[in-house]
Amino acid sequence: MTRRGTDQRREPEPPAFSPRHPSGHAQEARALLARAREHERRGAVAESSVAFDMAVALVDGAPTSPLHADLHRWHGQLLFDVGATSEAESFFRRSLEMAQFIRYAMGIARAQAALARVVQRRGDLAAARRQFDDASLNAVATGDHALFALIEQHLGTLSMVSGDTEDAAQRFRLSVRALRESGDDAALCWALDNVGQLHLQRGRIPEAWAAVSEGLAIAERLDSAALQQQLSATAADVSFAAGNMAECDSASARALTIASRRGDRVGRALALRLRARLTAHRDATDEAVASLESARALAAQSEDLLLAARVLVELGDVVAARGDTARARTAWEQARAAYVRLGMPPESVAIGQRLSSSP
């Protein structure tokens, strides 16, 4: 079973924009954008958000330009990545409106992809696939190859969730090749994380570890907090599957520390789920339950339906192991309802088997 709830791939940087507003404001906005990006790289999300707000305020009132649409989308991306889903959606929708108003084709495609991720996180996987397909067509039409490669990653994760590992593997393979050729190391890092997750789902531990190790090396070279957090969590997942509990402990603790510093609800939920798995393995069931309850609350706050369902399954398993069958059944029933809504019949059936075999 894979660790991730819904996917968290970052958008690649578009070509330099040419805003239609006074050059002094454009230069100041670029400086603020650079500041926001640097704060974001270091994991200072609150400071990054302030810098984005300042940049938007600086260009407010000027004729709408690609810069306006990009700033709103980038700010939304920052918020989405830490689980502030509703707030991010507002920025994405505003970005789309601006891009449509000025017929900024690349901005339209990127805003569509961003909104598709919101739909995916909330659990309408079929609608997310349709929206990604639309964004992909627009990306091809505008020659935005970086966005096309990113969308292939998103579509691959949807296939992975639905159990179509062959389609996921093909999409990931093509995307990784394109990213290597383009030299986009940050995007390649996210892609390697996906590849590692897919290998883990297939039970190919050495291949999973190879992908994760390469991704971690890139993340550390880029000194990106978000990348190090994501790859550390994946490393913990692979380590647990390989039976390396010491490495799982170290990597999951690192992921939790970074996520907590960034204020990342999704990242904290993922890391807490891993910590719970580790403590349950050590028979510290009370600690495991506490971690899973915290992860469940964070997943709900983030509106991440798939992550919440997976946490509920593990919560049911842990409390069932200590004899609390009533609480286990409640958790499993809630998980099954989520899987039905997500359109994941195999998972629903698996939960049904737990329920039928419990007292």
N, C-alpha and C positions, 0 to 999 in steps of 0.2 A: 504493500500500500504506500502510495506516495504521500509526502508531507504536505504539499502545498494546498491551499484553498483555491483561489483563483489567481490568474497570472498577473505578474507585476513587471512587465517589460517597459523599459524607458524608451521614450521617443528620441530618435536621432536628431541631431542639429540640422536645420534646413540651411540652404544657402543664405548668404548675407542678404538681409532685407534692405529695401530702399524706401524708407518711410517718407511720406509726403507731408512733412511738417518741418519747422525751422531747424536748421542744421545744429544749432547750439543745443536745442532740446534733444535732438537725435543722439548727439555725442554724450550728453548727460545720461540719457536713458540707457545707452550701451554700457556706460560705466556702472550704472546701478545694476544692470543685468549681469555684468561680470561679477559684481559683488554678491549678488544673489546666488550665482552659480558656485562661487567659492564657498560661501556659507553652506550651501547644499552639499557640496563635495565633502566637507568636514563633518557633516551631520548636524549642523546648527540650523534646524528647520525653521524655528521661530524667527531667527534673524534673517534667513533667506526670504521668508514670507513678507517681512517688513520691507526689505529691499524691493521686492516685486511691487508692493503697494506704492512705494515711493516712485518707482518707474512709471506705473500707470497714472499716478497723480500728475506726474510731470508732463505727460502727453495728453492729458485730459483736456478736451476743448479744441484740440487741433483736429484737422480733417482726418477722418478715419483712414488708416493705412495698414499694411501688413504687420507693422510693428504692434499696433493695438491688438490685433487678433492673436499674434504670437505671444505677447506678454500675458494675456488672459489664459491662453492654453497652457503655457509653461507654469503659471501660478497654480492652475488647476492640477497639473501633473504633480507638482510638489505636494499638494494636499492629498491627492488620490493615493500617492505612494505611502502615506502614513495613516491611511484609513479614514480620512475625513471625506467620505464619499459624496454626501449631499452637497457639501461646500464646493468640492471639485466639480461636480456636475454643473453647478451654476456658472462657474468660470468657463467650462467647455461650451456650454450653450451660448454664452455671450460671445465667445470666440467664433463659433460657427456663424452666428448672426452677422458679426462684423465682416467675416470673410465672404459670406454670401453677398453682403451689401456692396462690397467693392470688387466682387468677382475675383477674389484671390483664390485660385483653384487649388494650389498646394495647401493653403490654410484650411480650405473646406475639407479636403481629404484627411488632413491630420486631426481636425476637430471631430470628424465622423469616427475615426478610429478611436479617439479618446472616449467618445460617448459609448462606443461599442464595449469598451472595457467596463464602463459603469454597469451596463446591462448584464455583462458576463458576471461581474461580481455579485450582482443581485439575484442571479440564478436563472435568468431566461437565456439558456445557452443557444437555443435555436435562433432567437432574435439576434443574439450577439453574432452568430455566424453570418446571418444575412447582412448585418450592418458592416461587419468586417469585409465581406465580399464587395459591398458597395464602395467602401473606402479603398479597397484594393484596386478596383477598376479605375477609380479617380486617380489613384497614385500612379498607375501605369499611364493613364492619359496625360498626366503632367510630367512624366519622366522622373518621378520621385522614387528612385530605386531603393533608397535607404528605407523609406516608409513601406514599400512593398515587401522588403525582406523582414521588417518588423512584423507586419501583418501576417506573413507566413508563419512566424513564431507563434502569434496568437492563435491562428487557425490550428496549428500543430498541437497546442495545449488543449484546445477544445477536442480534438481527435483523441488525444491521450486520455482525457477525462472520460470520453465515451467508450474507450476500449479499443479504438481503431489505431493500434500502435504502428501498423505499416504506413498509414497515411501520415501520422505524426513523424515517423522516422524520415520519410521522404521530404516533408516540408522542412524539418530541422536540418537535414543534410544540405539541401539547396540553399537555405538561408545562411548556414554557417560558411559555406563556400563563398557566397557573395560577400559576407562581412569580412572574411579573411582577405579577399581581393581588394575590398574598399579601404581596409586599414582602420575600420571603426572598432577600436579595441573595447570600448565600453559596451557597445551593442553585442559584440562577440562574447563578452563575459556573460551577459544575460542568456545568450543562446547556448553557451556551454552548460549553464545551469539547467536549462531545459533538457539538453541532451543527457546530462547526468541523471535527471529525474526519470527520463524515459528508460534508460538502461536499468535503473533501479526497479522500475515497475516490471521490467522483463526478467528481473533476477540476475542481471549481468553485473555483478559487483565490481570486478576489476575494471570493466569499461566505464562504469559510473564513476569510480574513483579517479580514473585518468582524466575524464572530462572536468570533474570538480577541481582536481588539483591544478589543471591548466587555468581554469577560471579564477581560482583563488590567487594564483601567481599574478595574473593580470590585474585583479582587484587591488592587490597590495601595491603593485607598481604604480597604478593610477591613484593610489591613496584615497579611494572612494569609500566612505563609510557605508553607503547603501549597498554597494556591491560586495563589500567584505561581509556585511550582515547576511545578505542573501546566500552567498556561497558557503559561509560558515554553517548556516542552518542546513543546507543541503549536505555538507560534509558530515554533520551530526547524524542526519538521516541514513546516509550510506554507512557510516561507522556502526550504527546500531544494527543495521541489517547484516553487517559483516561480523558482529559479535565483539567489536572493539569498544567496550564500554568506557574506557578511559578517554579515548579520542572523542566519543560521543559526548561525554561530560564536558570536556574542554571546549569543543566546537559549539555546543548548544549554549554554554555559559557565555561565550563570546558573542554569539548572535543575540542573546537576551540583553547583554550589557549595551551593545550598540543600539538595538531597537529602543531600549528604555531611554537612552540619551537622545535619540532622535524624536521621541514621542510617537513612535510608530505602533499603532494599535495592531495592525495585521502582523507585523514582524514580531511583536511581543506575543501575540496569540500563537504563532507558529513555534516560537522558541519555547514557550511554556508547555505546549503540547509535547514537544520533544523531551523537555525536562520531566514531564509527568510519565512518559514512557520509560524513561531511565529509572526514576524513583520507584515506579511500580515493579520494574524488574528486580529491584533491590528490596521488595516487600515493604516499602515505606508508603502504604496505600493512602494514609491520611494526607500526606504531602502531595501525592499524585492527584488525589481528588481536588485538593485546594488549587493546584496548578491548572487542572482542567476546568474548574469552575471559573477561574480568572480568564482563561483562554476563551471560554464560551461567551463571557460578557464582552470581551474585546472584539470577538468576531461579530457579535450582534451589533455593537456600536459601529463597526466598520461596514455593516450591511453585507457581509461576506457569507452567503448562504451555504456554499459548499464547505468552506472551512468550518462553519458552525456545525454542519452535519457530521463531519469527520471527528470533531471534538466530542460530540454527543455519543458517537459510537464507542470511542475509547473510554469515555466516562462510564457508559453502561457496562463495558467490559470490566473496568476496575472495581466498580461497586458490586457487580455480580460476583467477582472473585472473593469478595469478603462477605458474601451472603446477603447483601441488601437487594433482593430480587425485585421488590416493588419499585425502588428507585431506578434500578437498571432497566426495567420494562418501560418506565416513563421516558428515560433518555433514548432508548432504542426506538420507541414509537415516534418521538419527535424527529429523530434522525430519518426514519423511514418516510415520514411525511415530506421532509425536505428533499430526499432523493426522488420521490415521486414528482414533486414540483420541478426538480432539475431535469427530469426526463432521463433517469439513470436506472433502468430496470434491474440490471444485475445486482447493484448495490441494494436496491429495495428488497429483492429476493433474499439476499444474504442476511439482511436485518430481520426479515420475516422468519428465517430459519432460527435465528437466535431467540426470537420471541416464542416460537412454537416449541422450542426445546427447554425453555425456562419454566420453572414451577408456576 
